[in-house]
Amino acid sequence: MSPRPFAHLLILMFATALAACSERESGPVVVSVIGTRAQLAEPLKGLPSPASKLILESTAQGLVAFDAAGDILPALAQRWIVEEDGRSYIFRLRRATWPNGARVTAKEVARMLEVRIESIRALDPDGPFDAVQEVVPMTGEVIEIRLSAARPMLLQLLAQPQLAILSRDGGTGPYRQERWARALMLTPVGDATDTGDDRIVPPADRRILRADRAALAVVRFRAEQVSLVLGGRFSDLPLVQAARIDSRAIRTDPVHGLLGLSFARTGPLVEDGAVRAAISMAIDRERLPALLGLGRWAVGDQFLPQQFDLPRPPTAPAWAGLSIEERRTQARAAIVRWRDGHGAPPPLRIALPSGPGSTLLFGLLATDLAQIGLTAQRVAPAENADLRLIDEVAPYDSAIWYLGRIGCMRRINCSPLAEEKMQEASLASTMADRLALLAEAEALMVAHNGYIALGAPVRWSLVSRRLAGFTPSPRARHPLNHLLRDPN
């Protein structure tokens, strides 16, 4: 039998094993990521969903990548140097090929990077790529990213899924994908000189990836049809508890980011700064861990979880330090004043994703808002809303991401003065001036009360005892090529 038909026979055997709903000890590692098939099929459109992130980092690596611990690793770039006091990053590409066998060149990579960077800058012009001047192919294997000012977090930015190097035919690995009706087969990419016709890949090195609803993913794991479930959020966590999954299989990631509610500009009620502050004061965040069964969940009233690169600690809300009773007394007074001037306040429309965790969160919000004389109405994320949930892991360690995520470019109820400070920071001539202006912007955003912080995002996975190499990740990133079968 020639090598190619033999490889096809192997794939047919794997498909048969999958259809039989049995995960063989020696077969591919079967992974279920919470999401949709569309997010796997068109990942750039599906970002920042877990399914889209996973398929991009699995099949279309960027110049660099994150490992599970959050450290930077070589990817398409085998090495790099930083020159001119952090204003020049020079990358040497490794030998790599596109799925059609063509050689990857520095010119192609530079062009693709420029397109991606410009699309990100269009959404966030004062954000992390504000200082990028150009991406230049220096030779066939070397590219340079030139900056107008140093940006220390550039490597972390380049490791993001949206910076994946992707052609029409796909990416450069670490896996190639073959699409089935209900799943993907991921096969490790060989050496650039390997045609693939005579390369036999051990079944255990392959991955079967499927996108499932959270409930189905949990059921598959309980039935031992999959070894790994990725992409869990707070909204789905009660499903794990209801299924009585062994607590040793549940892994939570120590992530930073935003979990909270942003205000829209939808009318006189939420346009009133005193009302926005009253709504934030009314919420008893300390009830959240018990509500969702997460004893170590870090809740809080500040959108910056720590100082990061600011020259001072994060700004606390004006009402920080008051008891929940004192906060609600002040909040009720603010609502009474609004009622006296405008009449009965309309219901607050709160957009939340589906899932039992969201139902529990809405119940808490509705109960707390009722304490100050407001009613709440739950709506779907696609509907018009006064408050929308933000549930995102910070992709890099800087106050810039947090400020940009709740800034005016995101079409939320923002502080124009803070936006001006962000623009000034982008043009600052020194890093000290830049950070000082960012600190001013942060204080203005806190005073504006356009975002209600609840705590850190929740990211969980289910990991079979037969699987080794899984590490809780501060970026919620779990490279599939780092997983191994446990020989024990």
VEXDREN-2710 file (C-alpha; in Angstrom, 1 decimal):
% VEXDREN-2710
k/r/px/py/pz
1/MET/0.0/0.0/0.0
2/SER/1.4/3.4/-0.9
3/PRO/1.9/6.0/1.8
4/ARG/-0.9/8.3/0.8
5/PRO/-3.8/5.7/0.8
6/PHE/-2.3/4.4/4.1
7/ALA/-2.6/7.9/5.6
8/HIS/-6.2/8.1/4.4
9/LEU/-7.0/4.7/5.9
10/LEU/-5.7/6.0/9.2
11/ILE/-8.0/9.0/9.1
12/LEU/-10.9/6.8/8.2
13/MET/-10.1/4.6/11.3
14/PHE/-10.0/7.8/13.4
15/ALA/-13.4/8.9/12.1
16/THR/-14.9/5.5/12.9
17/ALA/-13.5/5.7/16.4
18/LEU/-15.1/9.1/16.8
19/ALA/-18.5/8.0/15.5
20/ALA/-18.4/5.1/18.0
21/CYS/-18.1/7.8/20.7
22/SER/-15.1/6.1/22.3
23/GLU/-11.9/7.8/23.1
24/ARG/-9.1/5.3/22.6
25/GLU/-6.1/5.4/24.9
26/SER/-3.7/5.2/21.9
27/GLY/-5.9/7.3/19.5
28/PRO/-6.0/11.1/18.9
29/VAL/-6.7/13.4/21.9
30/VAL/-10.3/14.5/21.5
31/VAL/-11.0/18.1/22.5
32/SER/-14.3/19.9/22.8
33/VAL/-14.2/23.7/22.9
34/ILE/-17.2/25.6/23.9
35/GLY/-18.4/27.5/20.8
36/THR/-19.9/27.0/17.4
37/ARG/-18.8/25.5/14.1
38/ALA/-18.9/28.9/12.5
39/GLN/-16.3/30.1/15.0
40/LEU/-14.0/27.3/13.9
41/ALA/-14.7/27.8/10.2
42/GLU/-14.2/31.6/10.2
43/PRO/-12.1/32.3/13.2
44/LEU/-11.1/35.9/12.5
45/LYS/-14.8/36.8/12.4
46/GLY/-15.4/34.8/15.6
47/LEU/-12.8/36.5/17.8
48/PRO/-12.5/36.8/20.8
49/SER/-14.5/33.5/21.2
50/PRO/-12.5/30.6/22.8
51/ALA/-13.2/28.4/19.7
52/SER/-11.8/31.0/17.3
53/LYS/-8.7/31.6/19.5
54/LEU/-8.0/27.9/19.8
55/ILE/-8.2/27.1/16.1
56/LEU/-6.0/30.1/15.2
57/GLU/-3.3/29.3/17.7
58/SER/-3.4/25.6/16.5
59/THR/-3.2/26.2/12.8
60/ALA/-2.0/29.7/12.1
61/GLN/0.8/30.8/14.5
62/GLY/2.1/34.3/14.6
63/LEU/5.7/35.4/14.9
64/VAL/5.7/34.4/18.5
65/ALA/3.3/32.5/20.7
66/PHE/2.3/32.0/24.4
67/ASP/2.9/28.8/26.2
68/ALA/0.4/27.7/28.8
69/ALA/2.3/29.6/31.5
70/GLY/1.9/32.8/29.6
71/ASP/5.6/33.1/28.5
72/ILE/6.6/34.1/25.0
73/LEU/7.9/31.3/22.7
74/PRO/9.3/31.3/19.2
75/ALA/6.7/30.4/16.6
76/LEU/7.0/31.5/12.9
77/ALA/10.0/33.6/14.0
78/GLN/12.8/31.4/15.3
79/ARG/14.6/34.3/17.0
80/TRP/14.5/38.1/17.3
81/ILE/16.5/41.1/18.6
82/VAL/15.3/44.5/19.9
83/GLU/17.3/47.6/18.9
84/GLU/17.2/51.4/19.0
85/ASP/16.0/51.4/22.7
86/GLY/13.0/49.3/21.9
87/ARG/11.9/51.1/18.7
88/SER/13.0/48.3/16.3
89/TYR/12.1/44.6/16.5
90/ILE/13.9/42.4/14.0
91/PHE/12.6/38.8/13.4
92/ARG/14.3/35.9/11.6
93/LEU/11.6/33.5/10.2
94/ARG/12.1/29.8/10.4
95/ARG/11.7/27.7/7.3
96/ALA/7.9/27.2/6.8
97/THR/5.4/26.4/4.1
98/TRP/1.8/27.2/3.4
99/PRO/-0.7/24.3/3.2
100/ASN/-0.3/24.3/-0.6
101/GLY/3.4/23.7/-0.2
102/ALA/4.7/27.1/-1.2
103/ARG/7.5/28.7/0.9
104/VAL/6.5/31.4/3.4
105/THR/8.4/34.6/2.7
106/ALA/9.2/37.7/4.7
107/LYS/7.4/39.9/2.2
108/GLU/4.1/38.0/2.6
109/VAL/4.4/38.0/6.4
110/ALA/5.1/41.7/6.5
111/ARG/2.1/42.5/4.3
112/MET/-0.2/40.3/6.4
113/LEU/1.0/41.8/9.6
114/GLU/0.5/45.3/8.4
115/VAL/-3.1/44.5/7.4
116/ARG/-3.9/43.0/10.8
117/ILE/-2.3/45.9/12.7
118/GLU/-4.2/48.5/10.7
119/SER/-7.5/46.7/11.4
120/ILE/-6.7/46.8/15.1
121/ARG/-5.7/50.4/15.0
122/ALA/-9.0/51.3/13.3
123/LEU/-10.8/50.0/16.3
124/ASP/-8.4/51.4/18.9
125/PRO/-6.2/54.1/17.4
126/ASP/-4.7/55.1/20.8
127/GLY/-4.1/51.5/21.8
128/PRO/-1.1/49.2/21.8
129/PHE/-0.2/49.5/18.1
130/ASP/-0.3/53.3/18.1
131/ALA/3.5/53.6/17.7
132/VAL/3.9/51.1/14.8
133/GLN/5.3/53.0/11.8
134/GLU/5.8/50.1/9.3
135/VAL/6.6/46.4/8.9
136/VAL/9.5/46.0/6.5
137/PRO/10.8/42.8/4.8
138/MET/14.6/43.2/5.1
139/THR/15.5/39.9/3.3
140/GLY/13.6/36.8/2.3
141/GLU/13.7/35.6/5.9
142/VAL/13.9/38.7/8.0
143/ILE/11.3/41.4/8.8
144/GLU/11.5/44.5/11.0
145/ILE/8.8/46.2/12.9
146/ARG/9.6/49.9/13.3
147/LEU/8.1/52.0/16.1
148/SER/8.0/55.7/16.7
149/ALA/8.3/55.0/20.4
150/ALA/9.2/52.0/22.6
151/ARG/6.3/49.7/23.4
152/PRO/7.5/47.1/25.9
153/MET/4.5/44.8/25.5
154/LEU/4.9/44.4/21.7
155/LEU/5.9/40.7/21.9
156/GLN/2.8/39.9/24.0
157/LEU/0.7/41.7/21.4
158/LEU/2.2/39.7/18.5
159/ALA/1.3/36.5/20.3
160/GLN/-2.4/37.3/20.1
161/PRO/-4.6/35.1/17.8
162/GLN/-5.6/38.1/15.7
163/LEU/-2.0/38.5/14.7
164/ALA/-1.9/35.0/13.3
165/ILE/-0.2/34.7/9.9
166/LEU/-3.0/33.2/7.7
167/SER/-3.3/32.8/3.9
168/ARG/-6.4/31.9/2.0
169/ASP/-5.4/28.2/2.3
170/GLY/-4.6/28.3/6.0
171/GLY/-1.7/28.9/8.3
172/THR/1.7/27.5/9.1
173/GLY/0.8/25.3/12.0
174/PRO/1.6/23.8/14.4
175/TYR/-1.3/21.7/13.0
176/ARG/-2.9/21.3/9.6
177/GLN/-6.7/20.7/9.7
178/GLU/-8.9/18.4/7.8
179/ARG/-12.6/19.2/8.1
180/TRP/-15.2/16.6/8.8
181/ALA/-19.0/17.0/9.1
182/ARG/-18.9/17.5/12.8
183/ALA/-15.2/17.9/13.8
184/LEU/-11.7/18.7/12.7
185/MET/-8.8/16.4/12.5
186/LEU/-5.6/18.3/13.4
187/THR/-2.3/16.8/12.2
188/PRO/1.1/18.1/13.2
189/VAL/2.9/20.1/10.5
190/GLY/6.2/18.4/9.4
191/ASP/9.5/20.0/8.5
192/ALA/9.4/22.5/5.7
193/THR/11.3/20.1/3.5
194/ASP/8.8/17.3/4.2
195/THR/6.3/16.7/1.4
196/GLY/4.0/14.9/3.8
197/ASP/3.5/11.9/1.4
198/ASP/5.9/9.6/3.3
199/ARG/5.4/10.9/6.8
200/ILE/3.5/8.7/9.2
201/VAL/2.1/10.6/12.2
202/PRO/1.4/8.6/15.3
203/PRO/-2.3/8.7/16.2
204/ALA/-1.6/10.0/19.6
205/ASP/0.0/13.1/18.1
206/ARG/-3.2/14.0/16.3
207/ARG/-6.1/16.0/17.7
208/ILE/-9.8/15.8/17.1
209/LEU/-11.4/19.2/17.7
210/ARG/-15.1/19.9/17.9
211/ALA/-17.1/23.0/18.9
212/ASP/-20.0/22.2/21.2
213/ARG/-22.6/23.9/23.3
214/ALA/-21.4/24.0/26.9
215/ALA/-24.0/21.5/28.1
216/LEU/-23.0/19.0/25.4
217/ALA/-19.3/19.4/26.1
218/VAL/-19.9/18.6/29.7
219/VAL/-22.0/15.6/28.8
220/ARG/-19.3/14.3/26.4
221/PHE/-16.6/14.7/29.1
222/ARG/-18.7/12.9/31.7
223/ALA/-19.2/10.0/29.2
224/GLU/-15.4/10.0/28.5
225/GLN/-16.0/10.8/24.9
226/VAL/-13.5/13.7/25.1
227/SER/-10.3/14.2/27.2
228/LEU/-10.4/17.9/27.4
229/VAL/-13.1/20.7/27.5
230/LEU/-11.9/24.2/26.9
231/GLY/-13.5/27.7/26.9
232/GLY/-15.6/27.5/30.0
233/ARG/-17.0/30.8/31.4
234/PHE/-18.9/31.8/34.5
235/SER/-22.2/31.6/32.5
236/ASP/-21.7/27.8/32.0
237/LEU/-20.1/26.9/35.3
238/PRO/-23.3/25.6/37.0
239/LEU/-23.6/22.9/34.3
240/VAL/-20.4/21.4/35.6
241/GLN/-21.7/21.4/39.2
242/ALA/-25.0/19.9/38.1
243/ALA/-23.2/17.1/36.2
244/ARG/-21.3/16.3/39.4
245/ILE/-17.9/16.3/37.6
246/ASP/-15.0/15.2/39.8
247/SER/-13.6/18.4/41.3
248/ARG/-10.1/17.1/40.4
249/ALA/-11.0/17.4/36.7
250/ILE/-12.1/21.1/37.0
251/ARG/-9.2/23.5/36.3
252/THR/-9.6/27.3/36.6
253/ASP/-7.2/29.8/35.0
254/PRO/-5.6/32.6/37.1
255/VAL/-6.6/35.2/34.6
256/HIS/-6.8/39.0/34.7
257/GLY/-9.3/41.0/32.6
258/LEU/-12.7/42.5/32.6
259/LEU/-15.9/41.0/34.0
260/GLY/-18.5/43.7/34.4
261/LEU/-21.2/45.8/32.9
262/SER/-20.7/48.8/30.5
263/PHE/-23.3/51.5/30.1
264/ALA/-24.7/52.5/26.8
265/ARG/-25.9/56.0/25.8
266/THR/-29.6/55.0/25.7
267/GLY/-31.5/57.8/27.5
268/PRO/-31.8/60.2/30.5
269/LEU/-31.5/57.5/33.1
270/VAL/-28.1/56.1/32.3
271/GLU/-26.8/59.4/31.0
272/ASP/-27.0/60.7/34.6
273/GLY/-23.6/60.1/36.3
274/ALA/-25.2/60.0/39.8
275/VAL/-27.5/57.2/38.6
276/ARG/-24.6/55.3/37.1
277/ALA/-22.8/55.5/40.4
278/ALA/-25.9/54.5/42.3
279/ILE/-26.3/51.3/40.2
280/SER/-22.7/50.4/40.8
281/MET/-23.0/51.1/44.5
282/ALA/-26.1/48.9/44.8
283/ILE/-24.5/45.6/43.7
284/ASP/-23.3/43.3/46.4
285/ARG/-20.2/41.8/44.7
286/GLU/-19.3/39.7/47.8
287/ARG/-22.3/37.4/47.0
288/LEU/-20.9/36.4/43.6
289/PRO/-18.4/33.7/44.7
290/ALA/-21.0/31.8/46.7
291/LEU/-23.6/32.3/44.0
292/LEU/-21.5/30.5/41.4
293/GLY/-19.7/28.1/43.8
294/LEU/-16.2/29.7/43.3
295/GLY/-14.7/30.2/46.7
296/ARG/-11.5/31.9/45.5
297/TRP/-13.1/34.1/42.9
298/ALA/-11.5/37.6/43.0
299/VAL/-14.4/40.1/43.0
300/GLY/-13.9/43.8/43.2
301/ASP/-15.1/47.3/42.4
302/GLN/-12.1/48.5/40.4
303/PHE/-11.7/47.8/36.7
304/LEU/-7.8/47.7/37.0
305/PRO/-7.0/44.6/39.1
306/GLN/-3.5/45.9/39.9
307/GLN/-1.2/48.8/39.1
308/PHE/0.5/47.3/36.0
309/ASP/2.4/50.1/34.3
310/LEU/0.7/53.0/35.9
311/PRO/2.9/55.3/38.1
312/ARG/0.5/54.8/41.1
313/PRO/-2.0/52.3/42.4
314/PRO/-5.4/52.1/40.7
315/THR/-8.1/54.7/41.6
316/ALA/-10.8/53.5/43.9
317/PRO/-14.4/54.6/43.4
318/ALA/-15.5/57.5/45.5
319/TRP/-17.7/55.2/47.6
320/ALA/-15.1/52.5/48.2
321/GLY/-14.9/51.6/51.9
322/LEU/-18.6/52.2/52.6
323/SER/-20.7/49.2/53.8
324/ILE/-23.3/47.8/51.5
325/GLU/-26.0/49.4/53.6
326/GLU/-24.3/52.9/53.4
327/ARG/-23.8/52.5/49.7
328/ARG/-27.5/51.6/49.1
329/THR/-28.7/54.5/51.3
330/GLN/-26.7/56.9/49.0
331/ALA/-27.9/55.1/45.9
332/ARG/-31.6/55.3/46.9
333/ALA/-31.2/59.0/47.5
334/ALA/-29.8/59.5/44.0
335/ILE/-32.7/57.5/42.4
336/VAL/-35.2/59.6/44.4
337/ARG/-33.7/62.8/43.1
338/TRP/-33.8/61.5/39.5
339/ARG/-37.5/60.4/40.0
340/ASP/-38.4/63.9/41.3
341/GLY/-37.1/65.5/38.1
342/HIS/-38.0/62.9/35.5
343/GLY/-40.8/60.6/36.9
344/ALA/-40.7/56.9/37.3
345/PRO/-37.4/55.4/35.9
346/PRO/-37.8/52.9/33.1
347/PRO/-36.6/49.3/33.6
348/LEU/-32.9/48.8/33.1
349/ARG/-32.3/46.5/30.1
350/ILE/-29.4/44.2/30.9
351/ALA/-27.8/42.2/28.1
352/LEU/-26.3/38.9/29.2
353/PRO/-25.2/35.7/27.4
354/SER/-27.2/32.5/27.7
355/GLY/-26.4/30.1/30.4
356/PRO/-27.4/29.3/34.0
357/GLY/-24.6/31.4/35.4
358/SER/-26.0/34.4/33.6
359/THR/-29.4/33.6/35.0
360/LEU/-28.0/33.6/38.6
361/LEU/-26.1/36.8/37.9
362/PHE/-29.3/38.5/36.6
363/GLY/-31.2/37.4/39.7
364/LEU/-28.6/39.0/41.9
365/LEU/-28.6/42.2/39.8
366/ALA/-32.4/42.5/39.8
367/THR/-32.6/41.9/43.5
368/ASP/-29.9/44.5/44.3
369/LEU/-31.4/47.1/42.0
370/ALA/-34.8/46.6/43.5
371/GLN/-33.2/47.7/46.8
372/ILE/-32.7/51.2/45.4
373/GLY/-35.9/51.5/43.5
374/LEU/-35.0/50.3/40.1
375/THR/-36.3/47.4/38.0
376/ALA/-34.3/45.2/35.7
377/GLN/-35.2/43.4/32.4
378/ARG/-32.9/40.8/30.9
379/VAL/-32.4/41.0/27.1
380/ALA/-30.3/39.0/24.7
381/PRO/-26.8/40.4/23.7
382/ALA/-28.1/41.3/20.2
383/GLU/-30.9/43.5/21.6
384/ASN/-30.9/47.1/22.6
385/ALA/-29.7/47.4/26.2
386/ASP/-28.7/49.9/28.8
387/LEU/-26.1/47.6/30.3
388/ARG/-23.9/45.1/28.5
389/LEU/-21.7/42.4/29.9
390/ILE/-17.9/42.6/29.2
391/ASP/-16.3/39.2/29.9
392/GLU/-12.7/39.2/28.4
393/VAL/-9.3/38.1/29.4
394/ALA/-6.6/40.8/29.2
395/PRO/-4.3/39.8/26.3
396/TYR/-1.3/41.7/27.7
397/ASP/-0.2/43.2/31.0
398/SER/-0.8/47.0/30.6
399/ALA/-3.4/49.5/31.8
400/ILE/-3.7/50.5/28.1
401/TRP/-5.8/47.5/27.3
402/TYR/-8.2/48.1/30.1
403/LEU/-8.6/51.8/29.3
404/GLY/-9.0/51.1/25.6
405/ARG/-11.6/48.4/26.2
406/ILE/-14.0/50.7/28.0
407/GLY/-13.1/53.8/25.9
408/CYS/-15.2/55.8/23.5
409/MET/-14.2/53.8/20.4
410/ARG/-16.1/50.9/21.8
411/ARG/-19.4/52.9/21.6
412/ILE/-20.1/52.8/25.3
413/ASN/-20.9/55.5/27.8
414/CYS/-17.4/57.0/28.1
415/SER/-15.6/60.0/29.4
416/PRO/-14.6/62.4/26.5
417/LEU/-12.0/64.0/28.9
418/ALA/-10.4/60.6/29.5
419/GLU/-10.4/59.9/25.7
420/GLU/-8.4/63.2/25.2
421/LYS/-5.9/62.1/27.8
422/MET/-5.5/58.8/25.9
423/GLN/-4.8/60.6/22.7
424/GLU/-2.3/62.8/24.4
425/ALA/-0.6/59.7/25.9
426/SER/-0.3/58.2/22.4
427/LEU/1.7/61.3/21.3
428/ALA/3.8/61.6/24.4
429/SER/7.5/61.9/23.7
430/THR/8.7/60.0/26.8
431/MET/7.4/56.9/28.6
432/ALA/7.1/58.8/31.9
433/ASP/4.9/61.4/30.3
434/ARG/2.8/58.7/28.6
435/LEU/2.2/56.8/31.8
436/ALA/1.3/59.9/33.7
437/LEU/-1.3/60.8/31.1
438/LEU/-2.7/57.3/31.2
439/ALA/-3.0/57.6/35.0
440/GLU/-5.0/60.8/34.5
441/ALA/-7.3/59.0/32.0
442/GLU/-7.8/56.2/34.4
443/ALA/-8.9/58.5/37.2
444/LEU/-11.3/60.3/34.8
445/MET/-12.8/56.9/33.7
446/VAL/-13.4/55.8/37.3
447/ALA/-15.1/59.2/38.1
448/HIS/-17.3/58.8/35.0
449/ASN/-18.8/55.5/36.3
450/GLY/-19.3/54.2/32.8
451/TYR/-18.3/50.7/33.7
452/ILE/-19.4/48.5/36.6
453/ALA/-16.6/46.2/37.7
454/LEU/-17.6/42.9/39.2
455/GLY/-14.3/41.0/39.4
456/ALA/-11.9/38.9/37.4
457/PRO/-13.2/36.8/34.4
458/VAL/-13.8/33.1/35.1
459/ARG/-12.2/30.6/32.7
460/TRP/-12.4/26.9/33.4
461/SER/-11.5/23.6/31.7
462/LEU/-12.2/20.0/32.2
463/VAL/-9.2/17.7/32.0
464/SER/-9.2/13.9/32.0
465/ARG/-6.9/12.0/34.3
466/ARG/-5.5/10.4/31.2
467/LEU/-4.1/13.7/29.9
468/ALA/-0.8/15.2/30.9
469/GLY/0.8/18.5/30.0
470/PHE/-2.2/20.7/30.9
471/THR/-1.3/23.9/32.8
472/PRO/-3.6/26.5/34.2
473/SER/-2.9/29.6/32.2
474/PRO/-2.9/33.4/33.1
475/ARG/-3.9/34.0/29.5
476/ALA/-6.4/31.2/29.3
477/ARG/-4.3/29.7/26.4
478/HIS/-3.8/26.0/26.2
479/PRO/-1.7/24.9/23.2
480/LEU/-2.9/21.5/22.0
481/ASN/0.6/20.5/21.0
482/HIS/1.7/20.6/24.6
483/LEU/-0.7/17.9/25.6
484/LEU/0.4/14.3/26.2
485/ARG/-1.2/11.0/27.0
486/ASP/-0.4/10.1/30.6
487/PRO/1.5/6.7/30.4
488/ASN/0.2/5.9/33.9
END
